[in-house]
């Protein structure tokens, strides 16, 4: 195993040693020897292995871990305010970063190189295209090209579609850098996933991509694009109108389906057809909590794909190291916590809901959705089971003492992802609990949402999936009772709106279910973006737990208003902790205000120079609201 992992690392170094500083990473790829490589299925496996590092998982650094990702949304409060949710602080980058959603082509080019060489090897008879391993690893490569393109689609919308390894001819490279309409990029992603589905198998380890994972990703992509087109239509972020900046490059643009509504329906139908086979083939796990603290997910039918740790050279993660010992620099928002239903299926504000209020955390979780109960620390919860048989219990939020990525931000401390095993907390690389990456629950939720968006009603299949999710959460599965008792004016959820208008109670409750199922799994910002639900984020004060009714008495005079905590009601503040109002100098003191230009990412400035596009009507255009000449904030 060590030899194998070393070889993978060496190949990866060869791949990444090439220059990545220009617009299409045009420098030729360098390998050990093209003649001695790609000659057997195991070579293909080695090549695609390096792509597995592209998923968002728990790591040794809290800031890069999956459990902290939703700090970029209205679900989690991190140690510091988010520039993306503020006006005037996020600048056009000078050069591209190295992230999955950055303007980089190296991984796409590696996928294209794989396809080119494998096709040549098959044509020459070196590889057998009917060999199950050859087909499977080729399918993985198509999956990953789709995965990389989907991340570009989310960041930039329109994007160049490149399917071959390009020469170093400047004119060819500039022409290839022309962005294609976003819906065509989404169609291309689905085509790659169709190829992957036709080649992948399901009977392999759940540490590898399989056919069902490709189905699930395809359903996500299709739902993403359908809802983006629906709620962003008429803006510069959707092709086919006069504000679209790509009009001059695509003057004859038309939707392949005929019009935008037909295109939306095309993607919704695709999402339905991709999600149903997965939803019907697998069952939900009966134990929601254990999915996120298990050391062995191999037998868990719901988890289609996960990451394991402490195998060979793979380090452990630090989720429990931080969450068990500290606040881990993350905390749930009041908005998220209040969105969870009571076990009787009623919102907390409804008549006869039996909600006990929020003076105590134990009251908050009493008779609530079990996903909240196992995700939020409350009085009496076990934090650590010691080796001598004793246990350490949670008593109240530790607001004083920790800072940064070890501080308590909102008072709503995270239990999800936290094991009670003390060995998991020894160091930031001691964690061996496995990270679910693709779960069957998403297939249920994708189908429910796509079905409602397509027809405006909930069919029997969608209702069946929804009831299974609520049964697992310990919530009354009469969804109509919930819908009938929902008052959108009393919900604190940004997703009650799309494009500035209230959605129906039915659609909102579908969105509520998704929010509650994926708590702290890094899905929230993608959903808010595609629903165009951040339009109403103006003077948006982020709040945590109820500090000033009772909990303040636990801190024995250590609370300093306007310094380490926000102001109390007696001094003009709120009874709820407002982490970004500790000091008037905080950039979010007056609340978040989301600039609509931030729905898409700015293309780096150097790309316009490299493609001779600094003037008008050039090969490359900037996303609406962003400059292509200066590192300044969006309009």
Buried (B, 14 or more C-beta within 10 A) or exposed (E): EEEBBEEBEEBBEBBEEBEBEBBBBBBEBEBEEEEEBBEBBEBBBBBBBBBBEBBBBBBBBBBBBBBBBBBBBBBBBBBBBBBBBBBEBBBBBEEBEEEBBBBBBBBBBBBBBBBEBBEEBBEEEEBBEEBEBBBBBBBBBBBBBBBBBBBBBBBBBBBBBBEEBBEEEEEEBBEBBBBBBBBBBBBBBBEBBBBBBEBBBEEBEBBBBBBBBBBBBBBBBBBBBBBBBBBBBEBBBBBBEEEBBBBEBBEEBEBEBEEBEEBBBBBBBBBBBBBBBBBEBBEBBEBBBEBBBBBEBEEBEBBBBBBBBBEEEEBBBBBBBBBBBBBBBBBBBBBBBBBBBBBBBBBBBBEEBEBBEBBBBEBBBBBBBBBBBBBBBBEEBEBBBEEEEEEBEBBBBBBBEBEBBBBBBBBBBBBBBBBBBBEBBEEBBBBBBBBBBBBBBBBBBBBBBBBBBBEEEBBEBBBBBBBBBBEBBBBBBEBEBBBEBBEEEEBBBBBBBBBEEBBBBBBBBBBBBBBBBBBBBBBBBBBBBBBBBBBBBEEBBBBBBBBBBEBBEBBEEEBEBEEBBBBBEEEEBBBBBBBBBBEEEBBBBBBBBBBBBBBBBBBBBBBBEBBEBEEEEBBBBBBBBBBBEEEEBBE
